[in-house]
Structure formats: C-alpha cells, structure tokens
Amino acid sequence: MDSNKFVLFTADNKYVVEYLLKQLILSDSITEALIFESHEIAIGFRKMLAKDCQLHCSINTYID
C-alpha cells in the first residue's frame, strides 16, 4: 500500500495551506501546509491553482 503524502511548493518557497472561496493562503512553514494523501489529487489541485491563480507549484513528498 502506498503511504506517501504530498505538499505543493511554490517558486517563491512557500507552501500551499488553503484555497477556499477564491482565497489562497500560503506559508513559509511546512507544518501549516495542506497535505495530500494521493498524488493524483495533488496533481489536480496543482492544475486548478495554475488555472485559477496562475500559481505554479511543484509536488513534493511530505515526510512525517
């Protein structure tokens, strides 16, 4: 079973914390980052942010 977790990381060295009602929240701290349990969901969220916010992110593995 795949137990990897993922976070979105911006070119400005910030982590995506939340995107709700067209409000994007970013943080310098990985402890505040939105954690994805699925790589496919992280990809979908990254595509949505690129389209809605013109924000380009990498998908990084999150280690507890």
TIDREN-568556 format. One record per atom (N, C-alpha, C, O): residue number from 1; residue in three letters; chain; z, y, x. Coordinates in nm, 4 decimals. Atoms other than C-alpha are relative to their C-alpha. Layout:
REM TIDREN-568556
{i NUM aa Ala ch A w Z v Y u X}
...
This chain:
REM TIDREN-568556
{i 1 aa Met ch A w 0.0000 v -0.1188 u 0.0848}
{i 1 aa Met ch A w 0.0000 v 0.0000 u 0.0000}
{i 1 aa Met ch A w 0.0000 v 0.1238 u 0.0884}
{i 1 aa Met ch A w 0.0744 v 0.1310 u 0.1862}
{i 2 aa Asp ch A w 0.0115 v -0.1240 u -0.0750}
{i 2 aa Asp ch A w -0.0958 v 0.3462 u 0.1284}
{i 2 aa Asp ch A w 0.1139 v 0.0934 u -0.0391}
{i 2 aa Asp ch A w 0.1267 v 0.1301 u -0.1559}
{i 3 aa Ser ch A w -0.1141 v -0.0868 u 0.0297}
{i 3 aa Ser ch A w 0.2151 v 0.5651 u 0.1568}
{i 3 aa Ser ch A w -0.0137 v 0.1357 u 0.0667}
{i 3 aa Ser ch A w 0.0853 v 0.2078 u 0.0798}
{i 4 aa Asn ch A w 0.0208 v -0.1303 u -0.0610}
{i 4 aa Asn ch A w 0.0582 v 0.8681 u 0.3276}
{i 4 aa Asn ch A w 0.0172 v 0.1101 u -0.1022}
{i 4 aa Asn ch A w -0.0097 v 0.0927 u -0.2210}
{i 5 aa Lys ch A w -0.0118 v -0.1205 u 0.0812}
{i 5 aa Lys ch A w 0.1333 v 1.2135 u 0.1939}
{i 5 aa Lys ch A w -0.0774 v 0.1091 u 0.0712}
{i 5 aa Lys ch A w -0.0995 v 0.1021 u 0.1921}
{i 6 aa Phe ch A w 0.0887 v -0.1010 u -0.0548}
{i 6 aa Phe ch A w -0.0743 v 1.5255 u 0.2434}
{i 6 aa Phe ch A w 0.0418 v 0.1395 u -0.0445}
{i 6 aa Phe ch A w 0.0996 v 0.1573 u -0.1517}
{i 7 aa Val ch A w -0.0208 v -0.1407 u 0.0315}
{i 7 aa Val ch A w -0.0422 v 1.9053 u 0.2525}
{i 7 aa Val ch A w -0.1287 v 0.0754 u 0.0323}
{i 7 aa Val ch A w -0.2121 v 0.0279 u 0.1094}
{i 8 aa Leu ch A w 0.1147 v -0.0856 u -0.0282}
{i 8 aa Leu ch A w -0.3004 v 2.1842 u 0.2531}
{i 8 aa Leu ch A w 0.0445 v 0.1123 u 0.0928}
{i 8 aa Leu ch A w 0.1461 v 0.1776 u 0.0692}
{i 9 aa Phe ch A w -0.0329 v -0.0963 u -0.1052}
{i 9 aa Phe ch A w -0.3008 v 2.4143 u 0.5575}
{i 9 aa Phe ch A w -0.1176 v 0.0966 u 0.0158}
{i 9 aa Phe ch A w -0.2321 v 0.0539 u 0.0302}
{i 10 aa Thr ch A w 0.1055 v -0.1004 u -0.0062}
{i 10 aa Thr ch A w -0.4949 v 2.7419 u 0.5769}
{i 10 aa Thr ch A w -0.0327 v 0.0386 u 0.1440}
{i 10 aa Thr ch A w 0.0404 v 0.0046 u 0.2370}
{i 11 aa Ala ch A w 0.0401 v -0.0501 u -0.1324}
{i 11 aa Ala ch A w -0.6778 v 2.9014 u 0.8697}
{i 11 aa Ala ch A w 0.0974 v 0.1053 u 0.0512}
{i 11 aa Ala ch A w 0.1021 v 0.1324 u 0.1712}
{i 12 aa Asp ch A w -0.1012 v -0.0994 u -0.0374}
{i 12 aa Asp ch A w -0.4012 v 3.1660 u 0.8675}
{i 12 aa Asp ch A w 0.1352 v -0.0636 u 0.0299}
{i 12 aa Asp ch A w 0.2372 v 0.0051 u 0.0345}
{i 13 aa Asn ch A w -0.1223 v 0.0753 u -0.0319}
{i 13 aa Asn ch A w -0.1435 v 2.8952 u 0.9497}
{i 13 aa Asn ch A w 0.1064 v 0.0095 u -0.1086}
{i 13 aa Asn ch A w 0.2248 v 0.0282 u -0.0804}
{i 14 aa Lys ch A w -0.0912 v 0.0008 u 0.1145}
{i 14 aa Lys ch A w 0.0099 v 2.8909 u 0.6029}
{i 14 aa Lys ch A w -0.0233 v -0.1287 u -0.0789}
{i 14 aa Lys ch A w -0.1317 v -0.1870 u -0.0764}
{i 15 aa Tyr ch A w 0.0072 v 0.1186 u 0.0856}
{i 15 aa Tyr ch A w 0.0833 v 2.6020 u 0.3694}
{i 15 aa Tyr ch A w -0.0104 v 0.0433 u -0.1457}
{i 15 aa Tyr ch A w 0.0510 v 0.1419 u -0.1866}
{i 16 aa Val ch A w 0.0101 v -0.0261 u 0.1434}
{i 16 aa Val ch A w -0.0147 v 2.5977 u 0.0028}
{i 16 aa Val ch A w 0.1275 v -0.0519 u -0.0657}
{i 16 aa Val ch A w 0.1647 v -0.1681 u -0.0497}
{i 17 aa Val ch A w -0.1241 v 0.0353 u 0.0694}
{i 17 aa Val ch A w 0.3030 v 2.5991 u -0.2066}
{i 17 aa Val ch A w -0.0270 v -0.0231 u -0.1483}
{i 17 aa Val ch A w 0.0236 v -0.1186 u -0.2073}
{i 18 aa Glu ch A w 0.0227 v 0.0095 u 0.1440}
{i 18 aa Glu ch A w 0.1731 v 2.6546 u -0.5587}
{i 18 aa Glu ch A w -0.1235 v 0.0802 u -0.0384}
{i 18 aa Glu ch A w -0.1539 v 0.1827 u 0.0225}
{i 19 aa Tyr ch A w 0.1079 v -0.0757 u 0.0617}
{i 19 aa Tyr ch A w -0.1279 v 2.7631 u -0.7590}
{i 19 aa Tyr ch A w 0.0116 v -0.0223 u -0.1490}
{i 19 aa Tyr ch A w -0.0207 v -0.1295 u -0.2002}
{i 20 aa Leu ch A w -0.0275 v 0.0117 u 0.1425}
{i 20 aa Leu ch A w -0.0418 v 2.8323 u -1.1199}
{i 20 aa Leu ch A w -0.0373 v 0.1306 u -0.0676}
{i 20 aa Leu ch A w 0.0018 v 0.2378 u -0.0213}
{i 21 aa Leu ch A w 0.0435 v -0.1173 u 0.0753}
{i 21 aa Leu ch A w -0.1964 v 3.0727 u -1.3699}
{i 21 aa Leu ch A w -0.0682 v 0.1022 u 0.0898}
{i 21 aa Leu ch A w -0.0424 v 0.2222 u 0.0810}
{i 22 aa Lys ch A w 0.0794 v -0.0818 u -0.0925}
{i 22 aa Lys ch A w -0.4322 v 3.2064 u -1.1004}
{i 22 aa Lys ch A w 0.0857 v 0.0738 u 0.1039}
{i 22 aa Lys ch A w 0.0383 v 0.1692 u 0.1657}
{i 23 aa Gln ch A w -0.0873 v -0.0570 u -0.1019}
{i 23 aa Gln ch A w -0.1346 v 3.2946 u -0.8749}
{i 23 aa Gln ch A w 0.0156 v -0.1021 u 0.1117}
{i 23 aa Gln ch A w 0.0599 v -0.2146 u 0.0886}
{i 24 aa Leu ch A w -0.0078 v 0.0868 u -0.1163}
{i 24 aa Leu ch A w -0.1479 v 3.1460 u -0.5256}
{i 24 aa Leu ch A w 0.1204 v 0.0395 u 0.0837}
{i 24 aa Leu ch A w 0.1381 v 0.1566 u 0.1173}
{i 25 aa Ile ch A w -0.1168 v -0.0237 u -0.0849}
{i 25 aa Ile ch A w 0.1722 v 3.1106 u -0.3235}
{i 25 aa Ile ch A w -0.0171 v -0.0810 u 0.1273}
{i 25 aa Ile ch A w -0.0418 v -0.2015 u 0.1235}
{i 26 aa Leu ch A w 0.0103 v 0.0616 u -0.1316}
{i 26 aa Leu ch A w 0.1587 v 3.0369 u 0.0489}
{i 26 aa Leu ch A w 0.1311 v 0.0199 u 0.0745}
{i 26 aa Leu ch A w 0.2080 v 0.1105 u 0.0424}
{i 27 aa Ser ch A w -0.1221 v -0.0091 u -0.0790}
{i 27 aa Ser ch A w 0.4375 v 2.9817 u 0.3014}
{i 27 aa Ser ch A w -0.0283 v -0.0396 u 0.1441}
{i 27 aa Ser ch A w -0.1199 v -0.1168 u 0.1721}
{i 28 aa Asp ch A w 0.0052 v 0.0405 u -0.1407}
{i 28 aa Asp ch A w 0.4841 v 2.9556 u 0.6766}
{i 28 aa Asp ch A w 0.0685 v -0.1346 u 0.0218}
{i 28 aa Asp ch A w 0.0466 v -0.2003 u 0.1235}
{i 29 aa Ser ch A w -0.0848 v 0.1178 u -0.0164}
{i 29 aa Ser ch A w 0.7197 v 2.6629 u 0.6195}
{i 29 aa Ser ch A w -0.0574 v -0.1236 u -0.0687}
{i 29 aa Ser ch A w -0.0904 v -0.1205 u -0.1873}
{i 30 aa Ile ch A w 0.0491 v 0.1255 u 0.0582}
{i 30 aa Ile ch A w 0.6019 v 2.3069 u 0.5673}
{i 30 aa Ile ch A w 0.0997 v -0.0577 u -0.1009}
{i 30 aa Ile ch A w 0.0612 v -0.1351 u -0.1886}
{i 31 aa Thr ch A w -0.1002 v 0.0515 u 0.0951}
{i 31 aa Thr ch A w 0.9291 v 2.2347 u 0.3831}
{i 31 aa Thr ch A w -0.0219 v 0.0530 u -0.1414}
{i 31 aa Thr ch A w 0.0297 v -0.0046 u -0.2372}
{i 32 aa Glu ch A w 0.0298 v -0.0564 u 0.1316}
{i 32 aa Glu ch A w 0.8018 v 2.4527 u 0.0955}
{i 32 aa Glu ch A w -0.1363 v -0.0445 u -0.0526}
{i 32 aa Glu ch A w -0.1711 v -0.0152 u -0.1670}
{i 33 aa Ala ch A w 0.1376 v 0.0360 u 0.0352}
{i 33 aa Ala ch A w 0.4513 v 2.3022 u 0.0897}
{i 33 aa Ala ch A w -0.0074 v -0.0965 u -0.1174}
{i 33 aa Ala ch A w 0.0806 v -0.1801 u -0.1383}
{i 34 aa Leu ch A w 0.0329 v 0.0941 u 0.1059}
{i 34 aa Leu ch A w 0.3030 v 2.1261 u -0.2090}
{i 34 aa Leu ch A w -0.0446 v -0.1298 u 0.0667}
{i 34 aa Leu ch A w -0.1353 v -0.1293 u 0.1500}
{i 35 aa Ile ch A w 0.0287 v 0.1288 u -0.0635}
{i 35 aa Ile ch A w 0.2932 v 1.7573 u -0.1153}
{i 35 aa Ile ch A w -0.0792 v -0.0866 u -0.0982}
{i 35 aa Ile ch A w -0.0393 v -0.1061 u -0.2131}
{i 36 aa Phe ch A w 0.0863 v 0.0851 u 0.0811}
{i 36 aa Phe ch A w 0.0149 v 1.5347 u -0.2461}
{i 36 aa Phe ch A w 0.0226 v -0.1452 u 0.0371}
{i 36 aa Phe ch A w 0.0276 v -0.1794 u 0.1552}
{i 37 aa Glu ch A w -0.0201 v 0.1432 u -0.0207}
{i 37 aa Glu ch A w 0.0711 v 1.1617 u -0.2874}
{i 37 aa Glu ch A w -0.1329 v -0.0729 u 0.0188}
{i 37 aa Glu ch A w -0.1353 v -0.1887 u 0.0604}
{i 38 aa Ser ch A w 0.1321 v 0.0614 u -0.0046}
{i 38 aa Ser ch A w -0.3043 v 1.0955 u -0.2947}
{i 38 aa Ser ch A w -0.0970 v 0.0907 u 0.0758}
{i 38 aa Ser ch A w -0.1012 v 0.2116 u 0.0528}
{i 39 aa His ch A w 0.1000 v -0.0764 u -0.0746}
{i 39 aa His ch A w -0.5782 v 1.2036 u -0.0545}
{i 39 aa His ch A w -0.1075 v 0.0545 u -0.0943}
{i 39 aa His ch A w -0.1551 v 0.1663 u -0.0748}
{i 40 aa Glu ch A w 0.1022 v -0.0424 u 0.0950}
{i 40 aa Glu ch A w -0.8263 v 1.2244 u -0.3440}
{i 40 aa Glu ch A w 0.0452 v 0.1221 u -0.0799}
{i 40 aa Glu ch A w -0.0346 v 0.2121 u -0.1059}
{i 41 aa Ile ch A w -0.0523 v -0.1157 u 0.0736}
{i 41 aa Ile ch A w -0.6021 v 1.4658 u -0.5363}
{i 41 aa Ile ch A w 0.0040 v 0.1222 u 0.0916}
{i 41 aa Ile ch A w -0.0281 v 0.2329 u 0.0483}
{i 42 aa Ala ch A w -0.0010 v -0.1110 u -0.0968}
{i 42 aa Ala ch A w -0.5585 v 1.6802 u -0.2232}
{i 42 aa Ala ch A w -0.1412 v 0.0557 u 0.0183}
{i 42 aa Ala ch A w -0.1589 v 0.1772 u 0.0267}
{i 43 aa Ile ch A w 0.1387 v -0.0445 u -0.0123}
{i 43 aa Ile ch A w -0.9386 v 1.6932 u -0.1864}
{i 43 aa Ile ch A w -0.0405 v 0.0830 u -0.1225}
{i 43 aa Ile ch A w -0.1011 v 0.1893 u -0.1086}
{i 44 aa Gly ch A w 0.0326 v -0.0721 u 0.1231}
{i 44 aa Gly ch A w -0.9787 v 1.8003 u -0.5491}
{i 44 aa Gly ch A w 0.0672 v 0.1359 u -0.0063}
{i 44 aa Gly ch A w 0.0055 v 0.2341 u -0.0476}
{i 45 aa Phe ch A w -0.0742 v -0.1260 u 0.0009}
{i 45 aa Phe ch A w -0.7121 v 2.0687 u -0.5158}
{i 45 aa Phe ch A w -0.0610 v 0.0957 u 0.1018}
{i 45 aa Phe ch A w -0.0747 v 0.2150 u 0.0746}
{i 46 aa Arg ch A w 0.0627 v -0.0826 u -0.1035}
{i 46 aa Arg ch A w -0.8724 v 2.1953 u -0.1936}
{i 46 aa Arg ch A w -0.1324 v 0.0575 u -0.0506}
{i 46 aa Arg ch A w -0.1617 v 0.1746 u -0.0266}
{i 47 aa Lys ch A w 0.1268 v -0.0479 u 0.0559}
{i 47 aa Lys ch A w -1.2112 v 2.2205 u -0.3692}
{i 47 aa Lys ch A w 0.0231 v 0.1082 u -0.1048}
{i 47 aa Lys ch A w -0.0503 v 0.2070 u -0.1096}
{i 48 aa Met ch A w -0.0318 v -0.0987 u 0.1020}
{i 48 aa Met ch A w -1.0550 v 2.4093 u -0.6597}
{i 48 aa Met ch A w 0.0407 v 0.1330 u 0.0641}
{i 48 aa Met ch A w -0.0023 v 0.2390 u 0.0187}
{i 49 aa Leu ch A w -0.0423 v -0.1223 u -0.0680}
{i 49 aa Leu ch A w -0.8890 v 2.6596 u -0.4222}
{i 49 aa Leu ch A w -0.1175 v 0.0696 u 0.0675}
{i 49 aa Leu ch A w -0.1230 v 0.1925 u 0.0703}
{i 50 aa Ala ch A w 0.1188 v -0.0584 u -0.0620}
{i 50 aa Ala ch A w -1.2185 v 2.7113 u -0.2388}
{i 50 aa Ala ch A w -0.0835 v 0.0738 u -0.1049}
{i 50 aa Ala ch A w -0.1349 v 0.1826 u -0.0791}
{i 51 aa Lys ch A w 0.0792 v -0.0603 u 0.1072}
{i 51 aa Lys ch A w -1.3939 v 2.7855 u -0.5684}
{i 51 aa Lys ch A w 0.0717 v 0.1188 u -0.0636}
{i 51 aa Lys ch A w 0.0124 v 0.2257 u -0.0783}
{i 52 aa Asp ch A w -0.0732 v -0.1025 u 0.0739}
{i 52 aa Asp ch A w -1.1227 v 2.9897 u -0.7436}
{i 52 aa Asp ch A w 0.0525 v 0.1137 u 0.0872}
{i 52 aa Asp ch A w 0.0577 v 0.2283 u 0.0427}
{i 53 aa Cys ch A w -0.0672 v -0.0994 u -0.0859}
{i 53 aa Cys ch A w -0.9640 v 3.1721 u -0.4460}
{i 53 aa Cys ch A w -0.0762 v 0.0302 u 0.1286}
{i 53 aa Cys ch A w -0.0328 v 0.1134 u 0.2083}
{i 54 aa Gln ch A w 0.0731 v -0.0122 u -0.1260}
{i 54 aa Gln ch A w -1.2255 v 3.1482 u -0.1707}
{i 54 aa Gln ch A w 0.0922 v -0.0284 u 0.1189}
{i 54 aa Gln ch A w 0.0817 v 0.0347 u 0.2241}
{i 55 aa Leu ch A w -0.0958 v 0.0402 u -0.1036}
{i 55 aa Leu ch A w -0.9481 v 2.9843 u 0.0329}
{i 55 aa Leu ch A w -0.0429 v -0.1354 u 0.0545}
{i 55 aa Leu ch A w -0.0602 v -0.2315 u -0.0205}
{i 56 aa His ch A w 0.0409 v 0.1245 u -0.0642}
{i 56 aa His ch A w -1.0487 v 2.7184 u 0.2819}
{i 56 aa His ch A w 0.1197 v -0.0595 u 0.0732}
{i 56 aa His ch A w 0.1848 v 0.0073 u 0.1534}
{i 57 aa Cys ch A w -0.1166 v 0.0690 u -0.0531}
{i 57 aa Cys ch A w -0.7850 v 2.4639 u 0.3793}
{i 57 aa Cys ch A w -0.0408 v -0.1308 u 0.0671}
{i 57 aa Cys ch A w -0.1431 v -0.1913 u 0.0351}
{i 58 aa Ser ch A w 0.0132 v 0.1356 u -0.0523}
{i 58 aa Ser ch A w -0.7555 v 2.1570 u 0.5920}
{i 58 aa Ser ch A w 0.1032 v -0.0860 u -0.0723}
{i 58 aa Ser ch A w 0.2029 v -0.0363 u -0.1247}
{i 59 aa Ile ch A w -0.0945 v 0.0941 u 0.0584}
{i 59 aa Ile ch A w -0.5843 v 1.8479 u 0.4600}
{i 59 aa Ile ch A w 0.0708 v -0.0680 u 0.1164}
{i 59 aa Ile ch A w 0.0077 v -0.1359 u 0.1974}
{i 60 aa Asn ch A w -0.0783 v 0.0549 u -0.1090}
{i 60 aa Asn ch A w -0.3039 v 1.7438 u 0.6931}
{i 60 aa Asn ch A w 0.0963 v -0.1054 u -0.0529}
{i 60 aa Asn ch A w 0.1449 v -0.0956 u -0.1655}
{i 61 aa Thr ch A w -0.0966 v 0.1023 u 0.0361}
{i 61 aa Thr ch A w -0.0842 v 1.4361 u 0.6857}
{i 61 aa Thr ch A w 0.1409 v 0.0579 u 0.0076}
{i 61 aa Thr ch A w 0.1754 v 0.1281 u 0.1027}
{i 62 aa Tyr ch A w -0.1390 v -0.0443 u 0.0041}
{i 62 aa Tyr ch A w 0.2754 v 1.5085 u 0.5892}
{i 62 aa Tyr ch A w 0.0884 v -0.1174 u 0.0360}
{i 62 aa Tyr ch A w 0.0759 v -0.2250 u -0.0224}
{i 63 aa Ile ch A w -0.0913 v 0.1053 u -0.0421}
{i 63 aa Ile ch A w 0.5443 v 1.3055 u 0.7628}
{i 63 aa Ile ch A w 0.1413 v 0.0428 u -0.0359}
{i 63 aa Ile ch A w 0.1874 v 0.1498 u 0.0039}
{i 64 aa Asp ch A w -0.1396 v -0.0291 u 0.0387}
{i 64 aa Asp ch A w 0.8940 v 1.2914 u 0.6117}
{i 64 aa Asp ch A w 0.0903 v -0.0001 u 0.1203}
{i 64 aa Asp ch A w 0.2106 v 0.0224 u 0.1072}
